[in-house]
Amino acid sequence: MRSNASDCDVLIVGAGIAGISMAAHLQDKCANLSFMMVERRAQPGGTWDLFRYPGVRSDSDMQTLGFAFEPWDDDQSIAPGGSILEYLRGVIHKRGIADHIRTSTTVISADWQGDQACWLVSVEGPDGPEKVRARWLYMSTGYYDYDHPYDAQITGLESFAGTLVHPQFWPENLDYADKRVVVIGSGATAVTLVPAMAEQAGHVTMLQRTPTWMSVGPSRDRLARVLRRILPRKLAYWLVRQRNIRLFDFLYHAARRNPHMAAEKLSEGVRKELGDLYSPEDFTPPYNPWEQRLCLVPDSDLFKSIRQGKASIVTAKIDTVQTDGIALEGGEVLPADIIVTATGLKLSLGGHIKVSIEGRPVNWGEEFFYRGCMISNVPNLTFVFGYLNASFTLRADNTAAYSCRVLNHLRTSGTQIAIARPPADGLVEGEPFPFSSGYLMRDLAQVPKSTDALPWRLNHDYLADCRDFRRNGVDDGHLQFELAPRVTDQSPVADQPEMA
Protein backbone atom coordinates (compact mmCIF):
# COMPACT_ATOMS: atom_id res chain seq x y z
CA MET A 1 0.00 0.00 0.00
CA ARG A 2 1.35 3.37 -0.99
CA SER A 3 1.69 5.69 1.98
CA ASN A 4 1.35 9.48 1.96
CA ALA A 5 0.88 9.34 -1.79
CA SER A 6 -1.31 12.43 -1.62
CA ASP A 7 -1.49 14.99 1.18
CA CYS A 8 -3.94 17.88 1.36
CA ASP A 9 -5.37 20.34 3.82
CA VAL A 10 -8.99 19.37 3.20
CA LEU A 11 -10.25 16.04 1.93
CA ILE A 12 -13.80 16.25 0.59
CA VAL A 13 -15.57 12.89 0.44
CA GLY A 14 -18.28 12.88 -2.21
CA ALA A 15 -18.68 14.93 -5.39
CA GLY A 16 -22.39 15.68 -5.16
CA ILE A 17 -24.07 18.96 -4.25
CA ALA A 18 -22.45 19.18 -0.81
CA GLY A 19 -18.94 18.38 -2.03
CA ILE A 20 -19.13 20.82 -4.93
CA SER A 21 -20.39 23.53 -2.58
CA MET A 22 -17.45 22.98 -0.22
CA ALA A 23 -14.94 23.06 -3.07
CA ALA A 24 -16.35 26.35 -4.32
CA HIS A 25 -16.36 27.85 -0.83
CA LEU A 26 -12.73 26.80 -0.29
CA GLN A 27 -11.75 28.53 -3.52
CA ASP A 28 -13.54 31.72 -2.49
CA LYS A 29 -12.77 31.85 1.23
CA CYS A 30 -9.69 29.69 1.84
CA ALA A 31 -7.63 30.08 -1.32
CA ASN A 32 -4.47 29.31 0.64
CA LEU A 33 -5.63 25.76 1.42
CA SER A 34 -5.16 22.71 -0.76
CA PHE A 35 -8.05 20.31 -1.19
CA MET A 36 -8.88 17.02 -2.83
CA MET A 37 -12.28 15.52 -3.58
CA VAL A 38 -12.78 11.76 -3.86
CA GLU A 39 -15.85 10.24 -5.44
CA ARG A 40 -16.58 6.52 -5.52
CA ARG A 41 -18.70 6.77 -8.68
CA ALA A 42 -17.23 7.20 -12.15
CA GLN A 43 -18.76 10.66 -12.52
CA PRO A 44 -19.50 13.54 -10.13
CA GLY A 45 -23.07 14.52 -9.37
CA GLY A 46 -23.95 12.37 -6.37
CA THR A 47 -27.67 11.66 -6.11
CA TRP A 48 -28.30 13.20 -9.51
CA ASP A 49 -25.83 10.84 -11.16
CA LEU A 50 -27.23 7.83 -9.29
CA PHE A 51 -30.97 8.09 -9.90
CA ARG A 52 -32.00 7.47 -13.50
CA TYR A 53 -35.65 6.45 -13.17
CA PRO A 54 -38.29 8.00 -15.46
CA GLY A 55 -39.24 11.53 -14.56
CA VAL A 56 -36.57 11.97 -11.86
CA ARG A 57 -36.67 15.61 -10.82
CA SER A 58 -36.04 18.01 -7.97
CA ASP A 59 -38.49 18.04 -5.09
CA SER A 60 -37.33 21.54 -4.11
CA ASP A 61 -37.33 24.65 -6.26
CA MET A 62 -34.08 25.18 -8.11
CA GLN A 63 -33.69 28.70 -6.71
CA THR A 64 -32.91 27.01 -3.38
CA LEU A 65 -31.61 23.67 -4.63
CA GLY A 66 -29.19 25.69 -6.73
CA PHE A 67 -26.10 27.13 -5.05
CA ALA A 68 -26.13 30.57 -3.47
CA PHE A 69 -23.06 31.47 -5.54
CA GLU A 70 -24.21 30.15 -8.94
CA PRO A 71 -27.60 31.27 -10.34
CA TRP A 72 -29.98 28.74 -11.80
CA ASP A 73 -30.91 30.25 -15.17
CA ASP A 74 -33.32 27.66 -16.56
CA ASP A 75 -37.02 28.49 -16.77
CA GLN A 76 -37.97 25.31 -14.94
CA SER A 77 -38.00 25.78 -11.19
CA ILE A 78 -38.83 22.11 -10.62
CA ALA A 79 -36.22 20.63 -12.89
CA PRO A 80 -35.53 17.19 -14.39
CA GLY A 81 -32.56 15.26 -13.04
CA GLY A 82 -30.59 15.58 -16.27
CA SER A 83 -30.76 19.38 -16.11
CA ILE A 84 -29.61 19.37 -12.50
CA LEU A 85 -26.69 17.13 -13.36
CA GLU A 86 -25.74 19.46 -16.22
CA TYR A 87 -25.90 22.43 -13.83
CA LEU A 88 -23.60 20.71 -11.30
CA ARG A 89 -21.09 19.74 -13.95
CA GLY A 90 -21.22 23.29 -15.28
CA VAL A 91 -20.16 24.60 -11.86
CA ILE A 92 -17.35 22.04 -11.73
CA HIS A 93 -16.09 23.08 -15.17
CA LYS A 94 -16.47 26.82 -14.62
CA ARG A 95 -14.47 26.76 -11.39
CA GLY A 96 -11.85 24.20 -12.40
CA ILE A 97 -12.97 21.85 -9.62
CA ALA A 98 -12.48 18.83 -11.89
CA ASP A 99 -8.71 19.16 -11.37
CA HIS A 100 -9.25 18.32 -7.68
CA ILE A 101 -11.60 15.34 -8.18
CA ARG A 102 -10.54 11.71 -8.15
CA THR A 103 -13.41 9.56 -9.37
CA SER A 104 -13.82 5.79 -8.99
CA THR A 105 -12.10 6.18 -5.64
CA THR A 106 -13.65 4.77 -2.47
CA VAL A 107 -12.81 5.89 1.05
CA ILE A 108 -12.49 2.79 3.21
CA SER A 109 -11.53 4.26 6.57
CA ALA A 110 -10.32 7.42 8.27
CA ASP A 111 -8.33 7.44 11.51
CA TRP A 112 -7.51 10.61 13.42
CA GLN A 113 -3.81 10.80 14.23
CA GLY A 114 -3.67 13.04 17.29
CA ASP A 115 0.08 13.53 17.42
CA GLN A 116 0.11 14.81 13.83
CA ALA A 117 -3.27 16.55 14.00
CA CYS A 118 -4.43 14.95 10.78
CA TRP A 119 -6.67 12.26 9.36
CA LEU A 120 -4.99 9.20 7.87
CA VAL A 121 -7.46 8.10 5.23
CA SER A 122 -7.40 4.76 3.42
CA VAL A 123 -8.73 4.98 -0.11
CA GLU A 124 -8.95 2.54 -2.96
CA GLY A 125 -8.92 3.75 -6.53
CA PRO A 126 -7.97 2.60 -10.02
CA ASP A 127 -4.31 2.36 -8.97
CA GLY A 128 -5.04 0.30 -5.89
CA PRO A 129 -5.12 1.15 -2.17
CA GLU A 130 -3.25 4.09 -0.74
CA LYS A 131 -3.11 6.41 2.25
CA VAL A 132 -4.02 10.08 2.14
CA ARG A 133 -3.27 12.53 4.94
CA ALA A 134 -5.64 15.45 5.43
CA ARG A 135 -5.87 18.15 8.09
CA TRP A 136 -9.64 18.36 7.72
CA LEU A 137 -12.20 15.74 6.68
CA TYR A 138 -15.34 17.01 4.98
CA MET A 139 -18.02 14.32 4.81
CA SER A 140 -20.34 15.17 1.94
CA THR A 141 -21.55 11.60 1.55
CA GLY A 142 -25.26 12.28 2.06
CA TYR A 143 -27.32 10.36 4.57
CA TYR A 144 -28.74 7.39 2.72
CA ASP A 145 -27.24 4.08 1.60
CA TYR A 146 -26.25 4.14 -2.06
CA ASP A 147 -25.80 0.37 -2.16
CA HIS A 148 -28.71 -1.00 -0.15
CA PRO A 149 -32.14 0.64 -0.31
CA TYR A 150 -34.73 -0.14 2.32
CA ASP A 151 -36.06 -3.69 2.06
CA ALA A 152 -39.75 -3.60 2.96
CA GLN A 153 -39.84 -7.41 3.30
CA ILE A 154 -42.76 -7.83 0.91
CA THR A 155 -44.10 -11.37 1.11
CA GLY A 156 -43.82 -13.43 -2.06
CA LEU A 157 -41.76 -10.95 -4.02
CA GLU A 158 -39.38 -13.68 -5.13
CA SER A 159 -42.23 -15.51 -6.86
CA PHE A 160 -43.06 -12.65 -9.23
CA ALA A 161 -42.54 -13.77 -12.84
CA GLY A 162 -42.47 -10.27 -14.32
CA THR A 163 -39.86 -7.52 -14.06
CA LEU A 164 -38.96 -6.29 -10.59
CA VAL A 165 -37.29 -2.87 -10.35
CA HIS A 166 -36.05 -0.60 -7.59
CA PRO A 167 -35.78 3.12 -8.49
CA GLN A 168 -32.29 3.31 -7.01
CA PHE A 169 -31.03 0.78 -9.56
CA TRP A 170 -33.10 1.55 -12.62
CA PRO A 171 -32.13 -0.68 -15.58
CA GLU A 172 -31.13 1.05 -18.77
CA ASN A 173 -33.68 0.87 -21.59
CA LEU A 174 -36.42 -0.79 -19.52
CA ASP A 175 -39.38 -1.33 -21.85
CA TYR A 176 -42.65 -0.56 -20.06
CA ALA A 177 -44.70 0.47 -23.10
CA ASP A 178 -48.26 -0.90 -22.82
CA LYS A 179 -47.28 -2.83 -19.68
CA ARG A 180 -49.25 -3.07 -16.45
CA VAL A 181 -47.12 -1.38 -13.80
CA VAL A 182 -47.58 -1.34 -10.04
CA VAL A 183 -45.48 1.18 -8.12
CA ILE A 184 -45.33 0.26 -4.43
CA GLY A 185 -44.91 3.41 -2.37
CA SER A 186 -46.37 6.85 -1.79
CA GLY A 187 -43.40 9.17 -1.36
CA ALA A 188 -41.75 11.63 -3.71
CA THR A 189 -40.24 8.88 -5.88
CA ALA A 190 -43.58 7.15 -6.43
CA VAL A 191 -45.34 10.46 -7.08
CA THR A 192 -42.71 11.22 -9.72
CA LEU A 193 -42.64 7.77 -11.31
CA VAL A 194 -46.35 7.23 -11.77
CA PRO A 195 -47.14 10.09 -14.18
CA ALA A 196 -43.83 9.65 -16.02
CA MET A 197 -44.42 5.94 -16.68
CA ALA A 198 -48.12 6.49 -17.41
CA GLU A 199 -47.19 8.30 -20.62
CA GLN A 200 -46.17 4.98 -22.20
CA ALA A 201 -47.43 2.19 -19.93
CA GLY A 202 -50.76 0.46 -20.37
CA HIS A 203 -51.71 1.47 -16.83
CA VAL A 204 -49.83 2.46 -13.70
CA THR A 205 -51.15 1.78 -10.21
CA MET A 206 -49.65 3.48 -7.18
CA LEU A 207 -50.11 0.99 -4.36
CA GLN A 208 -49.73 2.66 -0.98
CA ARG A 209 -50.11 1.43 2.54
CA THR A 210 -50.31 4.99 3.85
CA PRO A 211 -51.17 8.17 1.89
CA THR A 212 -48.89 11.19 1.69
CA TRP A 213 -49.83 14.86 1.89
CA MET A 214 -49.58 16.36 -1.60
CA SER A 215 -49.50 19.90 -2.89
CA VAL A 216 -49.90 21.15 -6.45
CA GLY A 217 -47.61 23.82 -7.88
CA PRO A 218 -46.22 25.07 -11.20
CA SER A 219 -42.90 23.72 -12.44
CA ARG A 220 -41.93 27.14 -13.84
CA ASP A 221 -41.47 30.30 -11.79
CA ARG A 222 -42.99 33.30 -13.57
CA LEU A 223 -41.39 35.82 -11.24
CA ALA A 224 -37.94 34.37 -11.92
CA ARG A 225 -38.48 34.65 -15.67
CA VAL A 226 -39.66 38.26 -15.42
CA LEU A 227 -36.86 39.38 -13.10
CA ARG A 228 -34.18 37.81 -15.29
CA ARG A 229 -35.37 40.04 -18.15
CA ILE A 230 -35.05 43.31 -16.23
CA LEU A 231 -32.33 42.72 -13.62
CA PRO A 232 -28.76 41.38 -13.56
CA ARG A 233 -28.91 37.59 -13.34
CA LYS A 234 -27.33 37.34 -9.89
CA LEU A 235 -29.67 39.93 -8.39
CA ALA A 236 -32.72 38.31 -10.00
CA TYR A 237 -31.67 34.91 -8.68
CA TRP A 238 -31.01 36.27 -5.19
CA LEU A 239 -34.42 37.96 -5.00
CA VAL A 240 -36.34 34.87 -6.08
CA ARG A 241 -34.23 32.68 -3.79
CA GLN A 242 -35.00 34.92 -0.81
CA ARG A 243 -38.70 34.99 -1.71
CA ASN A 244 -38.84 31.20 -1.88
CA ILE A 245 -36.87 30.65 1.33
CA ARG A 246 -39.17 32.92 3.31
CA LEU A 247 -42.38 31.76 1.67
CA PHE A 248 -41.74 28.08 2.33
CA ASP A 249 -40.47 28.83 5.82
CA PHE A 250 -43.74 30.66 6.53
CA LEU A 251 -45.87 27.84 5.08
CA TYR A 252 -43.98 25.19 7.03
CA HIS A 253 -44.33 26.96 10.37
CA ALA A 254 -47.97 27.84 9.66
CA ALA A 255 -48.70 24.15 9.01
CA ARG A 256 -46.99 23.10 12.23
CA ARG A 257 -48.87 25.74 14.24
CA ASN A 258 -52.27 24.96 12.72
CA PRO A 259 -52.16 21.45 11.24
CA HIS A 260 -55.95 21.23 10.93
CA MET A 261 -56.10 24.29 8.67
CA ALA A 262 -53.14 23.03 6.61
CA ALA A 263 -54.79 19.61 6.18
CA GLU A 264 -58.00 21.25 5.00
CA LYS A 265 -56.16 23.39 2.47
CA LEU A 266 -54.19 20.46 1.08
CA SER A 267 -57.26 18.22 0.89
CA GLU A 268 -59.22 20.98 -0.83
CA GLY A 269 -56.48 21.31 -3.43
CA VAL A 270 -56.53 17.61 -4.28
CA ARG A 271 -60.36 17.53 -4.35
CA LYS A 272 -60.30 20.39 -6.82
CA GLU A 273 -57.90 18.46 -9.05
CA LEU A 274 -59.76 15.14 -9.04
CA GLY A 275 -63.41 16.03 -8.58
CA ASP A 276 -65.55 12.88 -8.38
CA LEU A 277 -62.40 10.75 -8.53
CA TYR A 278 -61.24 12.08 -5.16
CA SER A 279 -61.23 9.54 -2.33
CA PRO A 280 -60.37 10.74 1.20
CA GLU A 281 -58.80 7.41 2.14
CA ASP A 282 -56.25 7.80 -0.68
CA PHE A 283 -55.19 11.35 0.22
CA THR A 284 -55.62 11.70 3.99
CA PRO A 285 -52.55 10.49 5.90
CA PRO A 286 -52.78 9.43 9.56
CA TYR A 287 -50.34 12.21 10.51
CA ASN A 288 -50.38 16.00 10.28
CA PRO A 289 -48.92 17.96 7.35
CA TRP A 290 -45.15 18.32 7.58
CA GLU A 291 -44.72 15.57 10.15
CA GLN A 292 -43.27 13.95 7.05
CA ARG A 293 -42.00 15.72 3.96
CA LEU A 294 -44.72 17.13 1.74
CA CYS A 295 -44.90 15.76 -1.83
CA LEU A 296 -45.03 18.35 -4.59
CA VAL A 297 -47.07 17.49 -7.69
CA PRO A 298 -45.73 19.90 -10.33
CA ASP A 299 -48.17 21.00 -13.01
CA SER A 300 -50.69 18.49 -11.55
CA ASP A 301 -49.04 15.72 -13.59
CA LEU A 302 -50.07 12.89 -11.24
CA PHE A 303 -53.67 14.07 -11.09
CA LYS A 304 -53.84 14.53 -14.86
CA SER A 305 -52.76 10.89 -15.29
CA ILE A 306 -55.51 9.78 -12.90
CA ARG A 307 -58.16 11.90 -14.64
CA GLN A 308 -57.14 10.46 -18.00
CA GLY A 309 -57.47 6.92 -16.69
CA LYS A 310 -53.78 6.19 -17.24
CA ALA A 311 -53.03 5.87 -13.52
CA SER A 312 -54.82 5.07 -10.30
CA ILE A 313 -54.13 4.95 -6.57
CA VAL A 314 -54.94 2.00 -4.34
CA THR A 315 -54.62 2.23 -0.57
CA ALA A 316 -54.27 -1.24 0.94
CA LYS A 317 -51.89 -3.68 2.59
CA ILE A 318 -50.20 -6.41 0.59
CA ASP A 319 -51.10 -9.99 1.39
CA THR A 320 -48.60 -11.57 -1.00
CA VAL A 321 -47.01 -11.10 -4.38
CA GLN A 322 -48.05 -13.71 -6.93
CA THR A 323 -46.44 -14.70 -10.21
CA ASP A 324 -48.57 -12.25 -12.18
CA GLY A 325 -49.56 -9.58 -9.70
CA ILE A 326 -50.14 -8.50 -6.12
CA ALA A 327 -52.83 -9.94 -3.85
CA LEU A 328 -54.13 -7.44 -1.32
CA GLU A 329 -55.42 -8.20 2.16
CA GLY A 330 -58.97 -7.37 1.11
CA GLY A 331 -58.89 -10.06 -1.58
CA GLU A 332 -58.34 -7.84 -4.62
CA VAL A 333 -55.53 -8.75 -7.02
CA LEU A 334 -53.59 -6.09 -8.93
CA PRO A 335 -52.26 -7.63 -12.17
CA ALA A 336 -48.73 -6.55 -13.02
CA ASP A 337 -46.07 -7.05 -15.65
CA ILE A 338 -43.67 -4.74 -13.80
CA ILE A 339 -43.42 -4.05 -10.08
CA VAL A 340 -41.47 -1.01 -8.90
CA THR A 341 -40.55 -1.07 -5.21
CA ALA A 342 -40.38 2.63 -4.34
CA THR A 343 -40.47 1.75 -0.66
CA GLY A 344 -37.98 4.26 0.64
CA LEU A 345 -34.37 4.88 1.54
CA LYS A 346 -32.11 3.29 4.10
CA LEU A 347 -30.27 5.70 6.35
CA SER A 348 -26.48 5.58 6.31
CA LEU A 349 -24.23 8.23 7.81
CA GLY A 350 -20.74 8.56 6.47
CA GLY A 351 -21.09 6.30 3.47
CA HIS A 352 -19.97 3.15 5.33
CA ILE A 353 -16.59 4.75 6.05
CA LYS A 354 -14.97 3.36 9.19
CA VAL A 355 -14.12 6.47 11.18
CA SER A 356 -11.90 6.16 14.23
CA ILE A 357 -9.89 8.34 16.60
CA GLU A 358 -6.44 6.91 17.22
CA GLY A 359 -7.81 3.45 16.49
CA ARG A 360 -11.01 3.79 18.56
CA PRO A 361 -14.11 3.51 16.34
CA VAL A 362 -16.46 6.47 16.40
CA ASN A 363 -20.06 5.58 17.20
CA TRP A 364 -22.08 8.42 15.67
CA GLY A 365 -25.14 7.55 17.73
CA GLU A 366 -23.29 8.18 20.99
CA GLU A 367 -22.24 11.71 20.07
CA PHE A 368 -24.11 15.00 19.61
CA PHE A 369 -24.54 17.29 16.64
CA TYR A 370 -22.84 20.65 17.05
CA ARG A 371 -24.12 23.59 14.99
CA GLY A 372 -25.76 21.11 12.65
CA CYS A 373 -22.52 20.01 11.01
CA MET A 374 -19.83 18.99 13.50
CA ILE A 375 -19.92 16.01 15.84
CA SER A 376 -19.01 16.17 19.53
CA ASN A 377 -15.55 14.86 20.43
CA VAL A 378 -14.62 14.31 16.77
CA PRO A 379 -11.86 16.75 15.71
CA ASN A 380 -11.45 18.48 12.36
CA LEU A 381 -14.50 16.98 10.71
CA THR A 382 -17.71 18.41 9.30
CA PHE A 383 -20.67 16.46 8.07
CA VAL A 384 -23.53 17.60 5.81
CA PHE A 385 -26.98 16.49 6.95
CA GLY A 386 -29.59 18.29 4.86
CA TYR A 387 -32.73 19.99 6.02
CA LEU A 388 -35.78 17.75 5.96
CA ASN A 389 -38.20 20.64 5.43
CA ALA A 390 -36.21 22.63 2.88
CA SER A 391 -33.65 22.27 0.13
CA PHE A 392 -30.59 20.11 0.82
CA THR A 393 -28.37 22.79 -0.69
CA LEU A 394 -29.33 25.37 1.92
CA ARG A 395 -27.64 23.30 4.63
CA ALA A 396 -24.78 22.35 2.30
CA ASP A 397 -23.95 26.01 1.60
CA ASN A 398 -24.27 26.95 5.29
CA THR A 399 -22.05 24.06 6.36
CA ALA A 400 -19.41 24.86 3.75
CA ALA A 401 -19.29 28.52 4.74
CA TYR A 402 -19.05 27.67 8.44
CA SER A 403 -16.31 25.09 7.82
CA CYS A 404 -14.27 27.71 5.99
CA ARG A 405 -14.63 30.10 8.93
CA VAL A 406 -13.33 27.41 11.26
CA LEU A 407 -10.43 26.62 8.93
CA ASN A 408 -9.48 30.28 8.73
CA HIS A 409 -9.61 30.59 12.52
CA LEU A 410 -7.22 27.65 12.84
CA ARG A 411 -4.79 29.46 10.59
CA THR A 412 -5.02 32.84 12.27
CA SER A 413 -4.91 31.41 15.79
CA GLY A 414 -1.93 29.17 15.06
CA THR A 415 -3.80 26.08 16.23
CA GLN A 416 -4.26 22.76 14.47
CA ILE A 417 -7.30 21.15 16.09
CA ALA A 418 -10.94 22.22 16.30
CA ILE A 419 -13.11 19.97 18.45
CA ALA A 420 -16.61 20.47 19.84
CA ARG A 421 -16.50 19.46 23.49
CA PRO A 422 -19.77 19.11 25.43
CA PRO A 423 -19.96 20.93 28.79
CA ALA A 424 -18.64 19.13 31.86
CA ASP A 425 -22.14 18.58 33.22
CA GLY A 426 -23.20 16.89 30.01
CA LEU A 427 -25.98 17.50 27.53
CA VAL A 428 -29.67 16.65 27.76
CA GLU A 429 -30.88 14.74 24.74
CA GLY A 430 -33.88 16.17 22.94
CA GLU A 431 -35.92 15.28 19.89
CA PRO A 432 -33.52 14.82 16.96
CA PHE A 433 -36.15 15.24 14.25
CA PRO A 434 -39.55 16.93 14.30
CA PHE A 435 -40.59 14.34 11.71
CA SER A 436 -41.87 10.78 11.70
CA SER A 437 -40.55 9.59 8.33
CA GLY A 438 -39.96 5.85 8.27
CA TYR A 439 -36.35 5.99 7.09
CA LEU A 440 -35.48 8.24 10.04
CA MET A 441 -37.29 6.20 12.69
CA ARG A 442 -35.90 2.86 11.45
CA ASP A 443 -32.26 3.83 11.89
CA LEU A 444 -32.41 6.51 14.55
CA ALA A 445 -29.77 4.76 16.66
CA GLN A 446 -27.01 5.57 14.20
CA VAL A 447 -27.80 9.30 14.08
CA PRO A 448 -25.91 11.67 16.42
CA LYS A 449 -28.02 13.02 19.26
CA SER A 450 -29.50 16.48 19.45
CA THR A 451 -30.52 18.78 22.28
CA ASP A 452 -33.47 21.17 22.23
CA ALA A 453 -31.33 24.29 21.84
CA LEU A 454 -28.46 25.60 19.76
CA PRO A 455 -25.58 25.03 19.33
CA TRP A 456 -26.07 21.33 20.15
CA ARG A 457 -29.28 21.00 18.16
CA LEU A 458 -29.68 19.59 14.65
CA ASN A 459 -31.86 22.47 13.62
CA HIS A 460 -34.38 22.28 10.80
CA ASP A 461 -34.81 26.01 10.48
CA TYR A 462 -32.61 27.55 7.83
CA LEU A 463 -33.29 31.17 8.73
CA ALA A 464 -32.63 30.52 12.42
CA ASP A 465 -29.35 28.84 11.49
CA CYS A 466 -28.34 31.82 9.38
CA ARG A 467 -28.99 34.14 12.32
CA ASP A 468 -26.97 31.87 14.60
CA PHE A 469 -23.99 31.81 12.23
CA ARG A 470 -24.11 35.62 11.88
CA ARG A 471 -24.38 36.37 15.59
CA ASN A 472 -22.05 33.75 17.03
CA GLY A 473 -18.46 33.36 15.98
CA VAL A 474 -16.65 30.06 15.68
CA ASP A 475 -14.74 30.66 18.92
CA ASP A 476 -17.88 30.41 21.07
CA GLY A 477 -16.45 28.44 23.99
CA HIS A 478 -18.00 25.18 22.86
CA LEU A 479 -15.69 24.67 19.90
CA GLN A 480 -12.20 24.29 21.30
CA PHE A 481 -9.14 25.30 19.30
CA GLU A 482 -6.07 23.39 20.38
CA LEU A 483 -2.46 22.69 19.51
CA ALA A 484 -1.42 19.24 18.46
CA PRO A 485 -0.41 17.18 21.54
CA ARG A 486 3.26 17.18 20.56
CA VAL A 487 3.35 20.99 20.65
CA THR A 488 4.98 22.04 23.92
CA ASP A 489 5.80 25.39 25.44
CA GLN A 490 9.32 25.01 24.05
CA SER A 491 8.15 24.10 20.55
CA PRO A 492 6.97 27.04 18.42
CA VAL A 493 3.80 26.56 16.42
CA ALA A 494 5.75 27.27 13.26
CA ASP A 495 7.66 24.03 13.71
CA GLN A 496 4.48 21.97 13.66
CA PRO A 497 2.54 20.67 10.68
CA GLU A 498 0.35 23.52 9.45
CA MET A 499 -2.23 23.94 6.78
CA ALA A 500 -0.74 25.08 3.52
Summary of the structure (lengths in Angstrom):
residues: 500
radius of gyration: 24.0
end to end distance: 25.3
largest distance: 82.5
contacts: 1649
relative contact order: 0.15
helix: 33%
strand: 24%
